[in-house]
Amino acid sequence: MELFFRKSMIAVTGLFLCLFLIVHLSANCILLLPEEVARGLYNSYSTTLRENPLIKIVAYALYLSILLHVVYALLVSLRNKKAKPTKYAVNRSSENSTWASQNMGLLGAFILLFIVVHLANFWARIKLGMGDVVGTDALGNVDVYAVTSSLFHNIYYVIFYSFLMIPLGFHLHHGLKSAFKTLGFYHKAGLRLVAKIALIYAVIMSVGFGIIPLIVYFK
């Protein structure tokens, strides 16, 4: 029962984070517009996220979801390791599961690294005022666009950001499929549909997030 609760928490928080990524990618697409248009739109959007009371509640739910997702995933991984302390002489796991399913912990570690670096460069600077002072735009909004544009013109950050979208794609593909099974959805035709949707979703998210910094850097 305890294991089921932990896996359910991973599934529920994971699905919530998947919804957040759709919204986040949509906002990042603003960066592809001409600067004179993108700056105002992006900064207004960011100001709304910070100041709207309802969205603030969603933001706290997001932070909590990330924390719970990481903690429960770690607990389940540790339990699985304890349950199999020694390797079998013949390991046929690759015949019954994908590479991503066998390495979700490693993929998750890469994504966690990305989240920490991402928060340090955006959330810590804009919300906590750490690091270089962030200015305002012509409308008086915090110039989040300038922070983002500056980072996306740093080739090292761009490579780091875009490269880590690869493990994100693998993690999303397997995680989205597994979430529905964990929550009790076992309809065969439905699962095949979920698998296709999960693949499309993972490709869109990983390619979308990964290519935007490259476009901004080279345009």
N, C-alpha and C positions, 0 to 999 in steps of 0.2 A: 504493500500500500504506500509506503514511504517513497519507494522508487517511482511508482506511478505518479505520485504528487510532484516529485522533482522533474520528471520528464514532461508532465503537463505544464508546469511552470515555464520550462524551456520553450515548449511549443507555443503557449499563449503569448509570452513576451516576444518570441521570435516573429510571430505573425504581426504583432503590433509594430515591431521595428521594420518589417517589410512594408507596411503602409506608410510609415514615416519616410522611408527611402524614396517612395514615389513622389511625395510632396517635395522632398529635398532636391531630387533630380529636376523636377519641374522648375524650381526656383533657380537652380544652377544654369538652366537653359537661358535665363535672362542675360547671362554673361556673354552669350553669343551675339547679342544685339550690338549695334554701334554704341560706342562709349557714351555719347551724349544722351542716349536714350536709356541704356543699361544702368548707368550710375543712379539716376533718380529712382527708377523702378526697383532696383535691388536694395537700395538704402531704405526706401519706403516700406518694402516688404519686411526687411530686417527690423525696422522700428516697430512695425505692427506685431511681430513675433515677440519682441521684448516687452511691449507695453500693454497689449491686450490681456485682460485678466483671465479670460477663458483659455487663451492660447498658453498663458503662463502655467495653468493647471496641466495642460497637455504636455508642456515642456518638462514639468516635474515628473509626470508619468513616464515620459521618455527616459529621463535619467534613471528613475527607479527600475524601469524595464531592462536597461543596459546592465545595471548592477545585478539584478536578479538573474538575468540570462547568463551572465558570466559565472556567478557564484554557483548556481545549480548545475551548469554544464561542467564546472570543475568538480563538484561533488559526485556527479554521475561518472565522470571519467575516472576519478580515484577509486570509486566502488568497482568499476569494471576491471581496473588493474589488479585490485585485491582479489577479485574473483578468479583471475587467471594469472597467478604469479609466475608461472613458468610457461615457456613457449612449447607448443606441440612439435613433435619430431617432423610431422608433415603438416604444413599449414596450407589449407585449401580455401582460405577466406576470400581470396580474389575471385574464386569461382562463384561465390554466393553474395558478394557485395562489391560496390564500386570503390575506387581509390579514395574518393571524397568521403565516403561513409567510414572508411578505416582511418582517416586522418582529419576528422572534424576538429579534434583538439588542436592540432598543428595549425589548421586553417584559422581556427578561432583565435589562436595566439597572434597570428599575423594581423588579423582584423583589430584585435585589442590594442596592438602596438600602433596601428594607424589611428584609432580613436584617441589614444592618449596624445599623440603628436598633433592631431587635428584640433583637439580641444585646447592644447597649449598655445597653438597659433591663432585660434579664433576666439573661443569662449573665454579663455583667461585674459586675453588682451581687451576684448570688447566688454565683457560682463564684469571682470574684476579689475580692469585698469592696469594689468601687469604688462611690463615691457614698454615699447615705444608708445607714445601718446597717439591716440586715434583722433583725427580731426573730424570736421563736419562738412557736409556739402552745402550747396547754395540754399537748400530748403531748411537747413539747420539739423538735418538728420545725421546721426553718426555715420561716417563714411566707411561702411563695411566693404563697399565696392573697392575702395583704394587698398584695403588690407588684402582682399582676395586677389585683386589684380597684381599686386606686388608679389604675393606668394606664387601666383601662376606665371610670373615672369622670372622665377628662380628655377633654373633648370634642374637643380638637385631635388627641390621639393616636387617639381612636376614629375620627375622620374619616380620618386618615392610614392607619390600619390597614385599615379597611373599604374605602376607595377602592382601595387597592393590591391588593385581592383580585380586582379586575376584570382587570388584566393577568395575574395569576396564572392565572385561569381560561382565558384565551386561550392562554397559554404551555403549560399542562398539556394542553389539548385537542389542539393541534398536535403537541406534543412526544411525547405518549404514542403517537399514531398513527405518527409518524416513527420512533420507537425500534424498533418491531417490523420495519419495512421495512429499517432500517439493519442489523439483526441477521439479515436474510435471510428474513424471513417474508413470502411473496408470494402466499399462497393467497387467491384473489379473495373467496370467501365469508367466509373467515376475517378478511380485512382489513375487510370491511363490518361484521362483528361487532365488531372492534376499534374501528372508528370510532364505533359506537354506544356502546360501553362507555366510550370516551375522553370522549365528550360528557357522558354521565351522570356520570362520575367528576369531570370538570372543573367541572360545575355544582354538584355536591354539595360539593366542596372550597371553591370560591370563595364560594358562598352560605353554607355552613356557617361557615367562618372569618370571613366578613364580617359575618354577622348576630349572632354571639355577643357581640361588644363592644357592639353597639347594644342588645341585650336587657339586658345587665348594666348599661349606663348608664341605661336608662329604667326598669328594674324597681325 
